[in-house]
Amino acid sequence: MIITRLAVFVLVLISHFSLFSLQSYAQTDRSKILKVYNWADYLDMDLIEEFESWYKEQTGEEVKIVYQTFDINENMLTEIEVGHEDYDVVCPSEYIIERMLKRNLLQKINTSYFEKTSTPNWLNNVSPWAEGMFQKMAPKAPQPPSSRSAFERSSRKNGESHPDGELRVKDYAVGYMWGTTGFLYNRKFVKDEEVQSWAALHNPRFEKQIYVKDAFRDVYSVLISFARMDDIESGKVQRQDLAVNLSDSNIYAVEDVLLRAKPQIAGWEADFGKERMCQGKVWLNLTWSGDAQWAIDEEEEGVDLAYVVPKEGSNAWFDGWVIPIYAKNTKAASYWINFMCNEENAVRNMEETGYVSVIATPYVLENMEDEECDYIDASYFFGPEAKHVQLNHVYYPDLSVINRCVLMHDTADRNEAMLEMWSRVKGNNLNWKMMTFVVGVIAVGTFIYFYGKYKRMRRRRRRKARLEKLRN
């Protein structure tokens, strides 16, 4: 009894303390809190405390970071768009940034804060190539003035638009990390020449040996070039046009490629593919370059992993920092984005996460050069001085590879058609293990159902027999 009362007292004390904490948080000056929403394992966490100190040095103001993580772009977007969550700075992928721009869900990054102080503007450290890719996210169709955000109207009024009249994306979004999509493969079982084309998906030698990233936008954007390669080579269509042209015929073309690949596909993975590749469980993985490099670094003994972007082309994907429309502390958010563009912080984040920063300064190039790597042309990213440098090609593909890569776009009003295609493709992919599991579940369920009916029938018979016995 004493223990029970003590437990109740502790619970009441905890609840009162939690309520007090929530009330204290609600009463806290929001200008002293920066709410950051990022992917998990996507930051050198020591930088959080360092930013707080740096912000105090630059502004003379206190700020405390509330750091939260998400695992799905769409969930994050729903929290902002529907829930009106007041995150100050978030890190979505390119197609979500594009969608947020279309829906006027972003505020401008306010660089005037830096101009009023001695704070360097590190946003200028972003690779011009990455900025150019971000500009492709600009809404193409002009919107009625009434539907534009106040921030967009003011930027256009002040002449801060892109030269071609489009919204200047870099005012609203700054790149963070980037990469490509390709084949991660085990050289113990797969020859280099066998994965130079996406046609490897149809090689019967790889039966049930390929994992495919469970991300329909990424898969579509790389396989549409393979499906329409004849038209690309004849000059009838450009790769980037195919990336945004989600016509029924293009969707069906990618569906056909995937359906013909079904015998080779061992499964669809969101995150476990890299670990299975490390262990040598499967031979190939259609995956992101960041996951590929992680797997290469972690491969087990007897496993020899490599990464390639097939000749037909791929996508160049990006994640970037933005300030949502419901943000409360835009000043600290602007400083945070600037802080992330510091070249030293960029290198630290790369070392911690295994992904590649969009920052392209001589300092970054010097830190990323590796004498054990082949020479590549990275002038598109770092400038002319990087035309012949030794860099990891998984991190920085050669210019010839980049020329075959496109930006992945928001599927917009074709999202449902894309999801239906993806569902049709995945729906029939039941390998023997899955079939055995499904059949087993059905068998157990059937047994339980009929056994239950049999027991109920026996109970009814016994009950009927007892009643007849009493009557007699």
BELDA-V980399 format. One record per backbone hydrogen bond with DSSP energy under -1.0 kcal/mol. CO is the residue of the C=O (numbers start at 1). NH is the residue of the N-H. If there is no record, write none. Layout:
CO|NH  CO|NH
This chain:
1|5  2|6  3|7  4|8  5|9  6|10  7|11  8|12  9|13  10|14  11|15  12|16  13|17  14|18  15|19  16|20  17|21  18|22  19|23  20|24  21|25  22|26  23|27  29|32  30|33  32|64  34|66  35|88  35|89  36|68  37|91  38|70  43|45  44|47  45|48  46|50  47|51  48|52  49|53  50|54  51|55  52|56  53|57  54|58  55|59  56|60  64|34  66|36  68|38  72|76  73|77  74|78  75|79  76|80  77|81  78|82  78|83  79|85  89|37  90|322  92|320  93|97  94|98  95|99  96|100  97|101  98|102  99|103  100|105  101|104  105|325  109|111  111|115  112|116  114|117  120|122  121|124  122|125  123|126  125|360  127|131  128|132  129|133  130|134  131|135  134|137  135|138  144|147  145|148  149|153  150|154  151|155  152|156  153|157  154|158  155|160  156|159  162|165  166|162  168|171  169|172  169|173  171|109  174|321  176|358  177|319  179|317  180|289  182|287  183|308  184|285  185|306  186|189  186|190  191|194  192|195  196|311  197|200  198|201  199|202  200|203  203|206  204|207  206|209  209|283  209|284  210|266  210|267  211|286  212|269  213|215  215|219  216|220  217|221  218|222  219|223  220|224  223|227  224|228  226|229  228|232  229|233  230|234  231|236  231|237  232|235  238|242  239|243  241|245  244|246  245|247  247|251  248|252  249|253  250|254  251|255  252|256  253|257  254|258  255|259  256|260  261|264  261|265  263|208  264|209  264|210  267|212  269|214  272|276  273|277  274|278  275|279  276|281  277|280  278|300  283|186  284|211  285|184  286|213  287|182  288|292  289|293  290|294  291|295  292|296  293|297  294|298  300|303  304|187  306|185  308|183  310|313  314|406  317|179  318|94  319|176  321|174  322|90  323|107  324|327  329|333  330|334  331|335  332|336  333|337  334|338  335|339  336|340  339|342  342|346  343|347  344|348  345|349  346|350  347|351  348|352  349|353  350|354  356|178  358|127  361|365  362|366  363|367  364|368  365|369  370|373  374|391  376|389  377|399  378|381  378|382  379|383  383|386  384|387  386|378  389|376  390|370  392|396  398|401  398|402  399|403  401|404  402|405  404|314  406|316  411|414  412|415  414|418  415|419  416|420  417|421  418|422  419|423  420|424  421|425  422|426  423|427  426|429  428|430  431|435  432|436  433|437  434|438  435|439  436|440  437|441  438|442  439|443  440|444  441|445  442|446  443|447  444|448  445|449  446|450  447|451  448|452  449|453  450|454  451|455  452|456  453|457  454|458  455|459  456|460  457|461  458|462  459|463  460|464  461|465  462|466  463|467  464|468  465|469  466|470  467|471  468|472
